[in-house]
Amino acid sequence: MLPATEVIKRELKRQGRTQVWAVNKMNEMNENLKMDTVKLNCIVTGRRKITGDELLTLCRVLDLSIEDFY
C-alpha cells in the first residue's frame, strides 16, 4: 500500500495539475470542504492527515480509485 501523499503527488504531476487547480476543483465539488492551498500542501507534504471527505473529493477530482493506492 502506497502512502496517500505519494499517490496524490504522483498523480498531480502525471496529469500536469497544480495544487491550486486541485483546490479549486475540490471546492467546486464540495464547497463544505473549504479547502485551500495551505491545507492541501500540508496534506501532500505529510504535515496534515487527509479527512475522508477530502480524500473522496480529491479522488473524484483526480479520477483515482482505491486501487491506485495499492
CHARMM internal coordinates of N, CA and C (Angstrom, degrees):
IC EDIT
DIST 1 N 1 CA 1.4409
DIST 1 CA 1 C 1.5338
ANGL 1 N 1 CA 1 C 108.57
DIST 1 C 2 N 1.3168
ANGL 1 CA 1 C 2 N 115.30
DIHE 1 N 1 CA 1 C 2 N 130.83
DIST 2 N 2 CA 1.4619
ANGL 1 C 2 N 2 CA 120.78
DIHE 1 CA 1 C 2 N 2 CA -179.88
DIST 2 CA 2 C 1.5217
ANGL 2 N 2 CA 2 C 110.42
DIHE 1 C 2 N 2 CA 2 C -88.70
DIST 2 C 3 N 1.3236
ANGL 2 CA 2 C 3 N 117.89
DIHE 2 N 2 CA 2 C 3 N 146.12
DIST 3 N 3 CA 1.4600
ANGL 2 C 3 N 3 CA 119.65
DIHE 2 CA 2 C 3 N 3 CA 174.83
DIST 3 CA 3 C 1.5341
ANGL 3 N 3 CA 3 C 109.34
DIHE 2 C 3 N 3 CA 3 C -62.85
DIST 3 C 4 N 1.3243
ANGL 3 CA 3 C 4 N 116.00
DIHE 3 N 3 CA 3 C 4 N 140.39
DIST 4 N 4 CA 1.4660
ANGL 3 C 4 N 4 CA 121.06
DIHE 3 CA 3 C 4 N 4 CA -179.18
DIST 4 CA 4 C 1.5210
ANGL 4 N 4 CA 4 C 110.65
DIHE 3 C 4 N 4 CA 4 C -56.12
DIST 4 C 5 N 1.3344
ANGL 4 CA 4 C 5 N 116.84
DIHE 4 N 4 CA 4 C 5 N -36.26
DIST 5 N 5 CA 1.4689
ANGL 4 C 5 N 5 CA 119.71
DIHE 4 CA 4 C 5 N 5 CA -178.87
DIST 5 CA 5 C 1.5261
ANGL 5 N 5 CA 5 C 111.03
DIHE 4 C 5 N 5 CA 5 C -60.57
DIST 5 C 6 N 1.3238
ANGL 5 CA 5 C 6 N 116.61
DIHE 5 N 5 CA 5 C 6 N -40.68
DIST 6 N 6 CA 1.4655
ANGL 5 C 6 N 6 CA 120.48
DIHE 5 CA 5 C 6 N 6 CA -179.31
DIST 6 CA 6 C 1.5244
ANGL 6 N 6 CA 6 C 111.23
DIHE 5 C 6 N 6 CA 6 C -68.31
DIST 6 C 7 N 1.3164
ANGL 6 CA 6 C 7 N 116.82
DIHE 6 N 6 CA 6 C 7 N -41.58
DIST 7 N 7 CA 1.4640
ANGL 6 C 7 N 7 CA 120.97
DIHE 6 CA 6 C 7 N 7 CA 179.82
DIST 7 CA 7 C 1.5277
ANGL 7 N 7 CA 7 C 109.92
DIHE 6 C 7 N 7 CA 7 C -63.14
DIST 7 C 8 N 1.3187
ANGL 7 CA 7 C 8 N 116.62
DIHE 7 N 7 CA 7 C 8 N -44.78
DIST 8 N 8 CA 1.4566
ANGL 7 C 8 N 8 CA 121.28
DIHE 7 CA 7 C 8 N 8 CA -178.58
DIST 8 CA 8 C 1.5226
ANGL 8 N 8 CA 8 C 110.33
DIHE 7 C 8 N 8 CA 8 C -64.67
DIST 8 C 9 N 1.3314
ANGL 8 CA 8 C 9 N 117.69
DIHE 8 N 8 CA 8 C 9 N -47.82
DIST 9 N 9 CA 1.4707
ANGL 8 C 9 N 9 CA 121.14
DIHE 8 CA 8 C 9 N 9 CA 178.62
DIST 9 CA 9 C 1.5230
ANGL 9 N 9 CA 9 C 110.92
DIHE 8 C 9 N 9 CA 9 C -59.09
DIST 9 C 10 N 1.3225
ANGL 9 CA 9 C 10 N 115.87
DIHE 9 N 9 CA 9 C 10 N -47.15
DIST 10 N 10 CA 1.4630
ANGL 9 C 10 N 10 CA 121.03
DIHE 9 CA 9 C 10 N 10 CA -178.30
DIST 10 CA 10 C 1.5280
ANGL 10 N 10 CA 10 C 111.56
DIHE 9 C 10 N 10 CA 10 C -60.99
DIST 10 C 11 N 1.3321
ANGL 10 CA 10 C 11 N 115.82
DIHE 10 N 10 CA 10 C 11 N -43.10
DIST 11 N 11 CA 1.4611
ANGL 10 C 11 N 11 CA 119.14
DIHE 10 CA 10 C 11 N 11 CA -176.72
DIST 11 CA 11 C 1.5233
ANGL 11 N 11 CA 11 C 112.01
DIHE 10 C 11 N 11 CA 11 C -72.02
DIST 11 C 12 N 1.3120
ANGL 11 CA 11 C 12 N 117.74
DIHE 11 N 11 CA 11 C 12 N -38.56
DIST 12 N 12 CA 1.4668
ANGL 11 C 12 N 12 CA 119.99
DIHE 11 CA 11 C 12 N 12 CA 175.99
DIST 12 CA 12 C 1.5286
ANGL 12 N 12 CA 12 C 109.84
DIHE 11 C 12 N 12 CA 12 C -59.51
DIST 12 C 13 N 1.3209
ANGL 12 CA 12 C 13 N 116.11
DIHE 12 N 12 CA 12 C 13 N -44.54
DIST 13 N 13 CA 1.4603
ANGL 12 C 13 N 13 CA 120.66
DIHE 12 CA 12 C 13 N 13 CA 179.99
DIST 13 CA 13 C 1.5203
ANGL 13 N 13 CA 13 C 111.06
DIHE 12 C 13 N 13 CA 13 C -66.41
DIST 13 C 14 N 1.3190
ANGL 13 CA 13 C 14 N 117.26
DIHE 13 N 13 CA 13 C 14 N -45.40
DIST 14 N 14 CA 1.4685
ANGL 13 C 14 N 14 CA 121.67
DIHE 13 CA 13 C 14 N 14 CA -178.51
DIST 14 CA 14 C 1.5236
ANGL 14 N 14 CA 14 C 111.18
DIHE 13 C 14 N 14 CA 14 C -59.42
DIST 14 C 15 N 1.3317
ANGL 14 CA 14 C 15 N 116.17
DIHE 14 N 14 CA 14 C 15 N -39.57
DIST 15 N 15 CA 1.4634
ANGL 14 C 15 N 15 CA 120.69
DIHE 14 CA 14 C 15 N 15 CA -178.64
DIST 15 CA 15 C 1.5286
ANGL 15 N 15 CA 15 C 112.46
DIHE 14 C 15 N 15 CA 15 C -84.59
DIST 15 C 16 N 1.3315
ANGL 15 CA 15 C 16 N 116.92
DIHE 15 N 15 CA 15 C 16 N -8.08
DIST 16 N 16 CA 1.4551
ANGL 15 C 16 N 16 CA 119.74
DIHE 15 CA 15 C 16 N 16 CA -178.27
DIST 16 CA 16 C 1.5207
ANGL 16 N 16 CA 16 C 112.43
DIHE 15 C 16 N 16 CA 16 C 70.35
DIST 16 C 17 N 1.3286
ANGL 16 CA 16 C 17 N 116.23
DIHE 16 N 16 CA 16 C 17 N 30.21
DIST 17 N 17 CA 1.4697
ANGL 16 C 17 N 17 CA 122.31
DIHE 16 CA 16 C 17 N 17 CA -178.23
DIST 17 CA 17 C 1.5194
ANGL 17 N 17 CA 17 C 110.21
DIHE 16 C 17 N 17 CA 17 C -99.53
DIST 17 C 18 N 1.3261
ANGL 17 CA 17 C 18 N 115.07
DIHE 17 N 17 CA 17 C 18 N 152.47
DIST 18 N 18 CA 1.4577
ANGL 17 C 18 N 18 CA 120.27
DIHE 17 CA 17 C 18 N 18 CA 175.78
DIST 18 CA 18 C 1.5242
ANGL 18 N 18 CA 18 C 109.23
DIHE 17 C 18 N 18 CA 18 C -100.81
DIST 18 C 19 N 1.3123
ANGL 18 CA 18 C 19 N 115.33
DIHE 18 N 18 CA 18 C 19 N 163.83
DIST 19 N 19 CA 1.4629
ANGL 18 C 19 N 19 CA 119.59
DIHE 18 CA 18 C 19 N 19 CA 175.67
DIST 19 CA 19 C 1.5267
ANGL 19 N 19 CA 19 C 110.41
DIHE 18 C 19 N 19 CA 19 C -64.30
DIST 19 C 20 N 1.3188
ANGL 19 CA 19 C 20 N 117.58
DIHE 19 N 19 CA 19 C 20 N -34.84
DIST 20 N 20 CA 1.4717
ANGL 19 C 20 N 20 CA 121.21
DIHE 19 CA 19 C 20 N 20 CA 178.20
DIST 20 CA 20 C 1.5283
ANGL 20 N 20 CA 20 C 109.70
DIHE 19 C 20 N 20 CA 20 C -61.24
DIST 20 C 21 N 1.3243
ANGL 20 CA 20 C 21 N 116.41
DIHE 20 N 20 CA 20 C 21 N -44.47
DIST 21 N 21 CA 1.4647
ANGL 20 C 21 N 21 CA 120.81
DIHE 20 CA 20 C 21 N 21 CA 178.06
DIST 21 CA 21 C 1.5264
ANGL 21 N 21 CA 21 C 109.97
DIHE 20 C 21 N 21 CA 21 C -59.74
DIST 21 C 22 N 1.3317
ANGL 21 CA 21 C 22 N 116.92
DIHE 21 N 21 CA 21 C 22 N -47.12
DIST 22 N 22 CA 1.4620
ANGL 21 C 22 N 22 CA 121.41
DIHE 21 CA 21 C 22 N 22 CA -178.64
DIST 22 CA 22 C 1.5290
ANGL 22 N 22 CA 22 C 111.06
DIHE 21 C 22 N 22 CA 22 C -61.80
DIST 22 C 23 N 1.3234
ANGL 22 CA 22 C 23 N 117.13
DIHE 22 N 22 CA 22 C 23 N -42.60
DIST 23 N 23 CA 1.4718
ANGL 22 C 23 N 23 CA 121.34
DIHE 22 CA 22 C 23 N 23 CA 178.98
DIST 23 CA 23 C 1.5245
ANGL 23 N 23 CA 23 C 110.17
DIHE 22 C 23 N 23 CA 23 C -60.88
DIST 23 C 24 N 1.3264
ANGL 23 CA 23 C 24 N 116.86
DIHE 23 N 23 CA 23 C 24 N -46.24
DIST 24 N 24 CA 1.4694
ANGL 23 C 24 N 24 CA 120.24
DIHE 23 CA 23 C 24 N 24 CA -179.78
DIST 24 CA 24 C 1.5205
ANGL 24 N 24 CA 24 C 111.30
DIHE 23 C 24 N 24 CA 24 C -61.24
DIST 24 C 25 N 1.3225
ANGL 24 CA 24 C 25 N 117.19
DIHE 24 N 24 CA 24 C 25 N -44.75
DIST 25 N 25 CA 1.4702
ANGL 24 C 25 N 25 CA 121.18
DIHE 24 CA 24 C 25 N 25 CA 179.37
DIST 25 CA 25 C 1.5274
ANGL 25 N 25 CA 25 C 111.37
DIHE 24 C 25 N 25 CA 25 C -65.74
DIST 25 C 26 N 1.3295
ANGL 25 CA 25 C 26 N 116.86
DIHE 25 N 25 CA 25 C 26 N -40.05
DIST 26 N 26 CA 1.4624
ANGL 25 C 26 N 26 CA 120.18
DIHE 25 CA 25 C 26 N 26 CA 179.17
DIST 26 CA 26 C 1.5293
ANGL 26 N 26 CA 26 C 110.65
DIHE 25 C 26 N 26 CA 26 C -62.09
DIST 26 C 27 N 1.3265
ANGL 26 CA 26 C 27 N 116.95
DIHE 26 N 26 CA 26 C 27 N -43.14
DIST 27 N 27 CA 1.4567
ANGL 26 C 27 N 27 CA 120.58
DIHE 26 CA 26 C 27 N 27 CA -179.77
DIST 27 CA 27 C 1.5238
ANGL 27 N 27 CA 27 C 112.12
DIHE 26 C 27 N 27 CA 27 C -70.33
DIST 27 C 28 N 1.3403
ANGL 27 CA 27 C 28 N 117.78
DIHE 27 N 27 CA 27 C 28 N -29.75
DIST 28 N 28 CA 1.4671
ANGL 27 C 28 N 28 CA 120.94
DIHE 27 CA 27 C 28 N 28 CA 173.99
DIST 28 CA 28 C 1.5265
ANGL 28 N 28 CA 28 C 110.31
DIHE 27 C 28 N 28 CA 28 C -65.27
DIST 28 C 29 N 1.3304
ANGL 28 CA 28 C 29 N 116.64
DIHE 28 N 28 CA 28 C 29 N -41.23
DIST 29 N 29 CA 1.4586
ANGL 28 C 29 N 29 CA 121.22
DIHE 28 CA 28 C 29 N 29 CA -178.22
DIST 29 CA 29 C 1.5217
ANGL 29 N 29 CA 29 C 112.41
DIHE 28 C 29 N 29 CA 29 C -75.00
DIST 29 C 30 N 1.3304
ANGL 29 CA 29 C 30 N 116.20
DIHE 29 N 29 CA 29 C 30 N -35.92
DIST 30 N 30 CA 1.4597
ANGL 29 C 30 N 30 CA 120.22
DIHE 29 CA 29 C 30 N 30 CA -176.72
DIST 30 CA 30 C 1.5259
ANGL 30 N 30 CA 30 C 108.66
DIHE 29 C 30 N 30 CA 30 C -146.13
DIST 30 C 31 N 1.3162
ANGL 30 CA 30 C 31 N 115.49
DIHE 30 N 30 CA 30 C 31 N 91.39
DIST 31 N 31 CA 1.4696
ANGL 30 C 31 N 31 CA 119.68
DIHE 30 CA 30 C 31 N 31 CA -176.48
DIST 31 CA 31 C 1.5187
ANGL 31 N 31 CA 31 C 112.79
DIHE 30 C 31 N 31 CA 31 C -66.93
DIST 31 C 32 N 1.3271
ANGL 31 CA 31 C 32 N 117.73
DIHE 31 N 31 CA 31 C 32 N -18.01
DIST 32 N 32 CA 1.4634
ANGL 31 C 32 N 32 CA 120.96
DIHE 31 CA 31 C 32 N 32 CA 178.23
DIST 32 CA 32 C 1.5320
ANGL 32 N 32 CA 32 C 112.72
DIHE 31 C 32 N 32 CA 32 C -70.75
DIST 32 C 33 N 1.3328
ANGL 32 CA 32 C 33 N 117.44
DIHE 32 N 32 CA 32 C 33 N -17.29
DIST 33 N 33 CA 1.4660
ANGL 32 C 33 N 33 CA 120.36
DIHE 32 CA 32 C 33 N 33 CA 179.76
DIST 33 CA 33 C 1.5191
ANGL 33 N 33 CA 33 C 111.69
DIHE 32 C 33 N 33 CA 33 C -65.38
DIST 33 C 34 N 1.3115
ANGL 33 CA 33 C 34 N 115.96
DIHE 33 N 33 CA 33 C 34 N -38.44
DIST 34 N 34 CA 1.4682
ANGL 33 C 34 N 34 CA 121.10
DIHE 33 CA 33 C 34 N 34 CA -175.24
DIST 34 CA 34 C 1.5355
ANGL 34 N 34 CA 34 C 110.19
DIHE 33 C 34 N 34 CA 34 C 52.74
DIST 34 C 35 N 1.3328
ANGL 34 CA 34 C 35 N 114.01
DIHE 34 N 34 CA 34 C 35 N 43.90
DIST 35 N 35 CA 1.4606
ANGL 34 C 35 N 35 CA 121.05
DIHE 34 CA 34 C 35 N 35 CA 179.53
DIST 35 CA 35 C 1.5211
ANGL 35 N 35 CA 35 C 109.04
DIHE 34 C 35 N 35 CA 35 C -70.70
DIST 35 C 36 N 1.3106
ANGL 35 CA 35 C 36 N 116.38
DIHE 35 N 35 CA 35 C 36 N 144.08
DIST 36 N 36 CA 1.4595
ANGL 35 C 36 N 36 CA 121.14
DIHE 35 CA 35 C 36 N 36 CA 173.06
DIST 36 CA 36 C 1.5236
ANGL 36 N 36 CA 36 C 108.31
DIHE 35 C 36 N 36 CA 36 C -136.62
DIST 36 C 37 N 1.3231
ANGL 36 CA 36 C 37 N 115.50
DIHE 36 N 36 CA 36 C 37 N 171.43
DIST 37 N 37 CA 1.4584
ANGL 36 C 37 N 37 CA 119.77
DIHE 36 CA 36 C 37 N 37 CA -174.56
DIST 37 CA 37 C 1.5240
ANGL 37 N 37 CA 37 C 112.48
DIHE 36 C 37 N 37 CA 37 C -65.60
DIST 37 C 38 N 1.3216
ANGL 37 CA 37 C 38 N 117.17
DIHE 37 N 37 CA 37 C 38 N -31.32
DIST 38 N 38 CA 1.4671
ANGL 37 C 38 N 38 CA 119.67
DIHE 37 CA 37 C 38 N 38 CA 178.85
DIST 38 CA 38 C 1.5318
ANGL 38 N 38 CA 38 C 109.88
DIHE 37 C 38 N 38 CA 38 C -66.13
DIST 38 C 39 N 1.3375
ANGL 38 CA 38 C 39 N 116.75
DIHE 38 N 38 CA 38 C 39 N -45.66
DIST 39 N 39 CA 1.4721
ANGL 38 C 39 N 39 CA 120.31
DIHE 38 CA 38 C 39 N 39 CA 178.99
DIST 39 CA 39 C 1.5237
ANGL 39 N 39 CA 39 C 110.75
DIHE 38 C 39 N 39 CA 39 C -61.17
DIST 39 C 40 N 1.3438
ANGL 39 CA 39 C 40 N 116.19
DIHE 39 N 39 CA 39 C 40 N -47.67
DIST 40 N 40 CA 1.4641
ANGL 39 C 40 N 40 CA 118.46
DIHE 39 CA 39 C 40 N 40 CA -177.69
DIST 40 CA 40 C 1.5141
ANGL 40 N 40 CA 40 C 110.92
DIHE 39 C 40 N 40 CA 40 C -64.85
DIST 40 C 41 N 1.3206
ANGL 40 CA 40 C 41 N 117.52
DIHE 40 N 40 CA 40 C 41 N -39.55
DIST 41 N 41 CA 1.4575
ANGL 40 C 41 N 41 CA 119.86
DIHE 40 CA 40 C 41 N 41 CA 178.16
DIST 41 CA 41 C 1.5218
ANGL 41 N 41 CA 41 C 110.93
DIHE 40 C 41 N 41 CA 41 C -62.68
DIST 41 C 42 N 1.3251
ANGL 41 CA 41 C 42 N 117.37
DIHE 41 N 41 CA 41 C 42 N -39.60
DIST 42 N 42 CA 1.4720
ANGL 41 C 42 N 42 CA 120.55
DIHE 41 CA 41 C 42 N 42 CA 177.69
DIST 42 CA 42 C 1.5249
ANGL 42 N 42 CA 42 C 110.80
DIHE 41 C 42 N 42 CA 42 C -64.97
DIST 42 C 43 N 1.3318
ANGL 42 CA 42 C 43 N 117.37
DIHE 42 N 42 CA 42 C 43 N -35.19
DIST 43 N 43 CA 1.4645
ANGL 42 C 43 N 43 CA 121.15
DIHE 42 CA 42 C 43 N 43 CA 176.96
DIST 43 CA 43 C 1.5248
ANGL 43 N 43 CA 43 C 109.39
DIHE 42 C 43 N 43 CA 43 C -66.90
DIST 43 C 44 N 1.3213
ANGL 43 CA 43 C 44 N 116.81
DIHE 43 N 43 CA 43 C 44 N -48.78
DIST 44 N 44 CA 1.4672
ANGL 43 C 44 N 44 CA 122.24
DIHE 43 CA 43 C 44 N 44 CA -176.68
DIST 44 CA 44 C 1.5271
ANGL 44 N 44 CA 44 C 111.62
DIHE 43 C 44 N 44 CA 44 C -63.37
DIST 44 C 45 N 1.3121
ANGL 44 CA 44 C 45 N 117.11
DIHE 44 N 44 CA 44 C 45 N -34.92
DIST 45 N 45 CA 1.4686
ANGL 44 C 45 N 45 CA 120.16
DIHE 44 CA 44 C 45 N 45 CA -179.01
DIST 45 CA 45 C 1.5249
ANGL 45 N 45 CA 45 C 112.60
DIHE 44 C 45 N 45 CA 45 C -88.89
DIST 45 C 46 N 1.3318
ANGL 45 CA 45 C 46 N 117.55
DIHE 45 N 45 CA 45 C 46 N -2.33
DIST 46 N 46 CA 1.4560
ANGL 45 C 46 N 46 CA 121.07
DIHE 45 CA 45 C 46 N 46 CA 177.18
DIST 46 CA 46 C 1.5137
ANGL 46 N 46 CA 46 C 114.73
DIHE 45 C 46 N 46 CA 46 C 83.97
DIST 46 C 47 N 1.3230
ANGL 46 CA 46 C 47 N 117.97
DIHE 46 N 46 CA 46 C 47 N 9.18
DIST 47 N 47 CA 1.4632
ANGL 46 C 47 N 47 CA 120.58
DIHE 46 CA 46 C 47 N 47 CA 179.52
DIST 47 CA 47 C 1.5266
ANGL 47 N 47 CA 47 C 112.06
DIHE 46 C 47 N 47 CA 47 C -85.77
DIST 47 C 48 N 1.3286
ANGL 47 CA 47 C 48 N 117.39
DIHE 47 N 47 CA 47 C 48 N -7.92
DIST 48 N 48 CA 1.4662
ANGL 47 C 48 N 48 CA 122.07
DIHE 47 CA 47 C 48 N 48 CA 179.31
DIST 48 CA 48 C 1.5183
ANGL 48 N 48 CA 48 C 107.56
DIHE 47 C 48 N 48 CA 48 C -145.01
DIST 48 C 49 N 1.3146
ANGL 48 CA 48 C 49 N 115.60
DIHE 48 N 48 CA 48 C 49 N 139.47
DIST 49 N 49 CA 1.4645
ANGL 48 C 49 N 49 CA 120.17
DIHE 48 CA 48 C 49 N 49 CA 176.11
DIST 49 CA 49 C 1.5244
ANGL 49 N 49 CA 49 C 109.29
DIHE 48 C 49 N 49 CA 49 C -78.98
DIST 49 C 50 N 1.3237
ANGL 49 CA 49 C 50 N 115.93
DIHE 49 N 49 CA 49 C 50 N 148.58
DIST 50 N 50 CA 1.4526
ANGL 49 C 50 N 50 CA 121.48
DIHE 49 CA 49 C 50 N 50 CA 178.51
DIST 50 CA 50 C 1.5250
ANGL 50 N 50 CA 50 C 108.78
DIHE 49 C 50 N 50 CA 50 C -90.85
DIST 50 C 51 N 1.3376
ANGL 50 CA 50 C 51 N 116.44
DIHE 50 N 50 CA 50 C 51 N 136.91
DIST 51 N 51 CA 1.4647
ANGL 50 C 51 N 51 CA 119.90
DIHE 50 CA 50 C 51 N 51 CA 178.22
DIST 51 CA 51 C 1.5270
ANGL 51 N 51 CA 51 C 109.03
DIHE 50 C 51 N 51 CA 51 C -80.15
DIST 51 C 52 N 1.2969
ANGL 51 CA 51 C 52 N 116.08
DIHE 51 N 51 CA 51 C 52 N 166.40
DIST 52 N 52 CA 1.4614
ANGL 51 C 52 N 52 CA 121.12
DIHE 51 CA 51 C 52 N 52 CA 178.29
DIST 52 CA 52 C 1.5169
ANGL 52 N 52 CA 52 C 112.45
DIHE 51 C 52 N 52 CA 52 C -59.74
DIST 52 C 53 N 1.3309
ANGL 52 CA 52 C 53 N 117.19
DIHE 52 N 52 CA 52 C 53 N -46.21
DIST 53 N 53 CA 1.4611
ANGL 52 C 53 N 53 CA 121.01
DIHE 52 CA 52 C 53 N 53 CA 179.05
DIST 53 CA 53 C 1.5234
ANGL 53 N 53 CA 53 C 111.32
DIHE 52 C 53 N 53 CA 53 C -61.97
DIST 53 C 54 N 1.3229
ANGL 53 CA 53 C 54 N 115.80
DIHE 53 N 53 CA 53 C 54 N -41.10
DIST 54 N 54 CA 1.4656
ANGL 53 C 54 N 54 CA 119.75
DIHE 53 CA 53 C 54 N 54 CA 179.15
DIST 54 CA 54 C 1.5253
ANGL 54 N 54 CA 54 C 110.53
DIHE 53 C 54 N 54 CA 54 C -64.76
DIST 54 C 55 N 1.3301
ANGL 54 CA 54 C 55 N 116.53
DIHE 54 N 54 CA 54 C 55 N -43.07
DIST 55 N 55 CA 1.4575
ANGL 54 C 55 N 55 CA 120.59
DIHE 54 CA 54 C 55 N 55 CA -179.29
DIST 55 CA 55 C 1.5244
ANGL 55 N 55 CA 55 C 111.50
DIHE 54 C 55 N 55 CA 55 C -64.53
DIST 55 C 56 N 1.3248
ANGL 55 CA 55 C 56 N 116.84
DIHE 55 N 55 CA 55 C 56 N -45.54
DIST 56 N 56 CA 1.4674
ANGL 55 C 56 N 56 CA 120.20
DIHE 55 CA 55 C 56 N 56 CA 179.30
DIST 56 CA 56 C 1.5197
ANGL 56 N 56 CA 56 C 111.23
DIHE 55 C 56 N 56 CA 56 C -60.67
DIST 56 C 57 N 1.3218
ANGL 56 CA 56 C 57 N 116.55
DIHE 56 N 56 CA 56 C 57 N -44.02
DIST 57 N 57 CA 1.4609
ANGL 56 C 57 N 57 CA 120.20
DIHE 56 CA 56 C 57 N 57 CA -179.74
DIST 57 CA 57 C 1.5201
ANGL 57 N 57 CA 57 C 110.84
DIHE 56 C 57 N 57 CA 57 C -66.67
DIST 57 C 58 N 1.3167
ANGL 57 CA 57 C 58 N 117.55
DIHE 57 N 57 CA 57 C 58 N -43.89
DIST 58 N 58 CA 1.4626
ANGL 57 C 58 N 58 CA 120.50
DIHE 57 CA 57 C 58 N 58 CA 179.72
DIST 58 CA 58 C 1.5271
ANGL 58 N 58 CA 58 C 110.94
DIHE 57 C 58 N 58 CA 58 C -63.99
DIST 58 C 59 N 1.3158
ANGL 58 CA 58 C 59 N 117.38
DIHE 58 N 58 CA 58 C 59 N -37.62
DIST 59 N 59 CA 1.4644
ANGL 58 C 59 N 59 CA 120.52
DIHE 58 CA 58 C 59 N 59 CA 176.86
DIST 59 CA 59 C 1.5251
ANGL 59 N 59 CA 59 C 110.72
DIHE 58 C 59 N 59 CA 59 C -62.67
DIST 59 C 60 N 1.3192
ANGL 59 CA 59 C 60 N 117.06
DIHE 59 N 59 CA 59 C 60 N -40.49
DIST 60 N 60 CA 1.4700
ANGL 59 C 60 N 60 CA 120.33
DIHE 59 CA 59 C 60 N 60 CA 177.17
DIST 60 CA 60 C 1.5261
ANGL 60 N 60 CA 60 C 110.52
DIHE 59 C 60 N 60 CA 60 C -64.87
DIST 60 C 61 N 1.3294
ANGL 60 CA 60 C 61 N 116.73
DIHE 60 N 60 CA 60 C 61 N -42.29
DIST 61 N 61 CA 1.4637
ANGL 60 C 61 N 61 CA 121.34
DIHE 60 CA 60 C 61 N 61 CA -179.09
DIST 61 CA 61 C 1.5279
ANGL 61 N 61 CA 61 C 110.80
DIHE 60 C 61 N 61 CA 61 C -62.99
DIST 61 C 62 N 1.3255
ANGL 61 CA 61 C 62 N 116.69
DIHE 61 N 61 CA 61 C 62 N -43.43
DIST 62 N 62 CA 1.4624
ANGL 61 C 62 N 62 CA 121.60
DIHE 61 CA 61 C 62 N 62 CA -176.91
DIST 62 CA 62 C 1.5228
ANGL 62 N 62 CA 62 C 113.19
DIHE 61 C 62 N 62 CA 62 C -92.56
DIST 62 C 63 N 1.3231
ANGL 62 CA 62 C 63 N 116.97
DIHE 62 N 62 CA 62 C 63 N 2.85
DIST 63 N 63 CA 1.4632
ANGL 62 C 63 N 63 CA 122.78
DIHE 62 CA 62 C 63 N 63 CA -179.01
DIST 63 CA 63 C 1.5311
ANGL 63 N 63 CA 63 C 111.17
DIHE 62 C 63 N 63 CA 63 C 55.79
DIST 63 C 64 N 1.3351
ANGL 63 CA 63 C 64 N 114.95
DIHE 63 N 63 CA 63 C 64 N 49.88
DIST 64 N 64 CA 1.4578
ANGL 63 C 64 N 64 CA 122.25
DIHE 63 CA 63 C 64 N 64 CA 178.35
DIST 64 CA 64 C 1.5245
ANGL 64 N 64 CA 64 C 110.08
DIHE 63 C 64 N 64 CA 64 C -104.46
DIST 64 C 65 N 1.3213
ANGL 64 CA 64 C 65 N 116.56
DIHE 64 N 64 CA 64 C 65 N 152.30
DIST 65 N 65 CA 1.4585
ANGL 64 C 65 N 65 CA 121.50
DIHE 64 CA 64 C 65 N 65 CA 172.77
DIST 65 CA 65 C 1.5249
ANGL 65 N 65 CA 65 C 108.08
DIHE 64 C 65 N 65 CA 65 C -120.75
DIST 65 C 66 N 1.2964
ANGL 65 CA 65 C 66 N 116.07
DIHE 65 N 65 CA 65 C 66 N 171.81
DIST 66 N 66 CA 1.4680
ANGL 65 C 66 N 66 CA 121.19
DIHE 65 CA 65 C 66 N 66 CA -178.62
DIST 66 CA 66 C 1.5352
ANGL 66 N 66 CA 66 C 110.36
DIHE 65 C 66 N 66 CA 66 C -60.50
DIST 66 C 67 N 1.3135
ANGL 66 CA 66 C 67 N 117.60
DIHE 66 N 66 CA 66 C 67 N -30.96
DIST 67 N 67 CA 1.4567
ANGL 66 C 67 N 67 CA 121.43
DIHE 66 CA 66 C 67 N 67 CA -179.93
DIST 67 CA 67 C 1.5366
ANGL 67 N 67 CA 67 C 111.91
DIHE 66 C 67 N 67 CA 67 C -63.91
DIST 67 C 68 N 1.3352
ANGL 67 CA 67 C 68 N 116.55
DIHE 67 N 67 CA 67 C 68 N -25.89
DIST 68 N 68 CA 1.4596
ANGL 67 C 68 N 68 CA 119.85
DIHE 67 CA 67 C 68 N 68 CA 179.62
DIST 68 CA 68 C 1.5247
ANGL 68 N 68 CA 68 C 112.36
DIHE 67 C 68 N 68 CA 68 C -67.45
DIST 68 C 69 N 1.3228
ANGL 68 CA 68 C 69 N 117.14
DIHE 68 N 68 CA 68 C 69 N -14.48
DIST 69 N 69 CA 1.4614
ANGL 68 C 69 N 69 CA 121.32
DIHE 68 CA 68 C 69 N 69 CA -178.95
DIST 69 CA 69 C 1.5350
ANGL 69 N 69 CA 69 C 111.63
DIHE 68 C 69 N 69 CA 69 C -95.33
DIST 69 C 70 N 1.3364
ANGL 69 CA 69 C 70 N 117.05
DIHE 69 N 69 CA 69 C 70 N 4.74
DIST 70 N 70 CA 1.4720
ANGL 69 C 70 N 70 CA 121.54
DIHE 69 CA 69 C 70 N 70 CA 179.14
DIST 70 CA 70 C 1.4994
ANGL 70 N 70 CA 70 C 110.92
DIHE 69 C 70 N 70 CA 70 C -117.40
END
COOR INIT
IC SEED 1 N 1 CA 1 C
IC BUILD
